[in-house]
Amino acid sequence: MLKKILATILVLASLVFVAFTKTNPGENTISDDSKVLIETFEPIVVLELFTSQGCSSCPPADALLDKVKREYADEVYAMSYHVDYWNYIGWEDPFSRPEYAKKQKEYNIQFHNRSNYTPQLVINGREHLVGSNTSLLYNKINEYKKKKVENKIGLSKIDKDGQSVSFEYEIYGDLRDKEIRALLVLDQRRTEVRRGENRNRTLTNSNIVVAEKLISPIGSKGKDVLLFPKIVEPNEKKYLIVLVQDSNYKITGAVKSATL
């Protein structure tokens, strides 16, 4: 009889304990059904250098970008945007466009940075550094090579003629609040600079963005066309780069075509 009474007391005590723990406001339990699974993909490293042929401190950054591009050919997406605000000194950079300075300003607003500067290097749209800082850049490349990203992009049916390149894309991963940037990038160009801070120098620029197009809104699949600007010569080595970015300009996916 005593054993039955003790057993009953133990059962009642356990029920009270369970009831207490389920109603304790200091603990929250999230069920498996309510968890949101975010798919991730292999890391990417996207380097965007804001530079100018009219800036005397830019050639070392241009050379470093080219070096990194060659050392990490399959891992780093390197590109240079030539801004126009150095043109007043006396040399008009043939690759400069005001929209690239505007893009740089939008980045710096996100970074709470007071103004544009050159050479400025932006990494995955998330942070910036002086583009000629070799040791810091290599450290950051190694850091971002370990960080998975939200999107993966597949390219297909890439077709070019003398005036444009058409392509189809497929995007994997979370597409909420995302947009696509398609870029045409020249592999390299040498320029004899006659005036300005770099007068009488022959400059080599690499991965020069010569065309850019925003595709928004996006679906998981699509197709588009990118026109070649007049500055592109017929037999120049060039690439198509496609990026996915979120509403804060953070880059979440990238892909590069073979040579066009």
N, C-alpha and C positions, 0 to 999 in steps of 0.2 A: 504494500500500500504506500509506504514511504517513498519507494522508488518511483511510483507513478506520479506522486505529488511533485517530487523533484524534477521529473521529466517535464511535467506540465509547466512548472515555473521557468525552466530553461527555454522552452518553446516560446512562452509569452515574452520573456526577456529579449530573445532574439528578434521577435516581431517588432517590439518597441524600438530596438536599436536600428533596424532597417528603416522603419518609418522616420526616425529622427534624421538619419543620414540623407534620406531622399528629400527632406524638406529643409535641410540646413542651408540658409541663404549665403553662407560663406564659400560654397563650392559650386562649380558649374561643370556639368558633364555634357560633352558634345557627342552625339551619336554618330556612328559611322555614316549613316544615311545623309547627315547634314554637312559633312565635310566636302569642300570644293577641291577637286583634283586639278591642279595646274600642270599641264604637260610641259616638259622642258626638253631642250635639244642641245647638241654639241656647242661648245663655246665659240664665239666670234670675237674678233678684235677689229674694230672699225676706227681708222685714224683719219681725221679731217683737219688738214693744215690750212690755215688762213694766212696767205702770203702775198707778196707783191714783188715784181721786178724793180720797183722803185724804192725798195726798202733795203738799206745796206746791211741790216742784221738778219735778213731772210735767207741768203744763199746757204749758210751752214745748216739751217733747218730743212731747206729743200734737199740738200745732199743727204742728210740723216734719213729723211723720208724715203728716198730712193734706196739707201742701204738697207733699211728695215724691210722694204718691199721685196728686195731680192733675197734676204735671209729667211723671211717667213712667207714665201710665195703662196703657200697653200693655207696659211692660217690668218694672215693679216690682209684687210681690205684698206689699202692706202689711197688717199686722194687729196689733191690740193685745190683749194678755191682761191682764185686771185681777186683780191678786193681792189676797189677803184680809188680809195681815198688818198693814195700816194701819187696819183697821176699829176697832181697840181705842181709837183716839184720840177717837172720838165720832161719826164718820160711817161708816155701812156702805155701801160702794160697791155699788150694785145689780147690777153686772156681775161682781163679784168671786167667785172660786171657789177653794177650797183646792187643787184639782188643778192650777190654773195656777201656784201657788207651788211645788208639787211638780215640775212640768215645769221651772220656772226653776232649781230646785235641781239637777235632773239635768243641765241644761246646764252649770251652774257646776262641777259635779264633773268634767265633760269638759274644761272650760277651766282646771281647777286654780285656780279662783277661790274664795276663802275663804267667801263668803256671798252671799246674794241682795241686790240693791239695786234701787232705782228712781230714775230711769227707766233701765232697762237695755235696749239694743237688740241683738238677735242677728241676724247676717247669714248666711243660708244654713246655719244650724246650725253654723257653722265658727268664728266669732269674735264678740266682743261689744265694745260701746263705750257710753259715756254717751249716752242717747237724745236729748239736747239739743245735742250737739256737731255743729253744722251743717257746718262745713268738712270734718271727718273723715268724716261720713256721705256727703257728695257725692263725696269722693275714693273711698270704698269702693264706692259705686254704680258709678262709672265703671270701677273695677277689676274688679268682678264681671260687668259687662256684656261683658267680653272673655273670660270663662272658660266654655268649653263644659261641659255636664253629661252625666251618664250615662243619663238617662232623659227620655222625652217621654210626655205623657199626653194621650189623647183622651177627651172627654166626649160622650155622646150620650143620647138619650131622657130628657132632664131633664124631670121632671113634678112639679109641686107642687100641693098643696091647702092648706087652712088649717092643717094640722097637721104636714106633713112635706114633704120633697123626695126623690124617688127619682131614681136616675141609673145609667147604665152607663158603664164606663170601659175603656180599652184602654191598656196600657203597653208602650212600646217601649224596648229596651235591656236591659242586664244587670239581672236581678232577684234575683241571689244575695244573701241576707241583707238583703232589703229589706222594708219595710212601708209601708202607705198611711195617711195621716191625711186625713180628710174634715172640713171645717170650715164652719160657717154663720157668716157675718160680716155684721153690720149696717153699713150705709154710714156713718151718723152719728146721734148722739143728743145733745141738749142737756139738761143736768141742773142744777137749782138746788140748790146744796149749802148746807145749813143749819148744819152743825156741822163740827168738825175743823179742820185746817190751812187748808182752802180755804173756810171758812164765809163765807156771804153773797156767794159768787161763782157765776156761771153758767158751767159748763164745757161745752165741746164736745169730744166724743170721736168718733174716726173708726175705721172698720174694726174694730169691736168683735167679738171672738170670743165668741159666745153658745152655741155647741155644738161639740163635737169628738168624733170617733169614730175609733178605731184599727182598721184592717182588716189582719189578719195571720193566717195567711200569705197571700200573694197569688199570683195567676197573671197571665198576660198580659191576660186579660179577666175582667170580673166586673161585678156590680151590687150596689147597696146602697141604704139609706134612712137619711136623717138627720132626726130629729124636731125640731120647733120647740119651744123652751122657752117657758114662759108669758110671759116678759118681752118676747117679740117681738110687736109690734102688727101687725094684719092687713095694713095698707097700707104698712108700712115698706120702704124700699129695702134689699135684702140680696143677698148673693152666696153661691155655693157655691165653695169653694176646695179643691182636692185636691192633696196633696203626696206625694211619694215620699221616704223617708228610709232611711238605712242603720242598722246596729246601733249606731253611735256618734252618732246623731241628726243627721248631716250630710244636708242636703236635696239630693237629686239630680234632682228633677223637680217641676214645678208647673204647674197650670192653673187658670183662673178662669172661671166661667160668666158669662153675661150676667145682667142684673138679674133677680132672682126676684120 
